[in-house]
Amino acid sequence: MTLAEHIDALDQMIVNGSGQPAIRSQIAFIGREIEAVESRYAMLQQEHFDLAAKHSSLADEHAKLKDAKQPLPFDPQTIT
C-alpha cells in the first residue's frame, strides 16, 4: 500500500468507528513512513548539493582549460 492508501484506510477506520488501538496503530505507522520519507528527502537534498558543487567545480575547470587552450588532462576516448 502507498502512503496515500494508508491515509485513506485511516479515514475509513475513523468513519467506520474502528477501535482506538487500531486507529492509533495506523497513525503510528503513517508517522514512521513520513519520518522515512523526510529522512530520504534530506539525504537527497545533500546529495544534490554535493553534485551541484562538483558540477560547478568541473565547469570552472573546463572554462579555465578552454580559455588556456590547453589539452584535456586525459584522453576522452578512454572514458567508459
Order of alpha helices (4+ residues) and beta strands (2+ residues): alpha-alpha
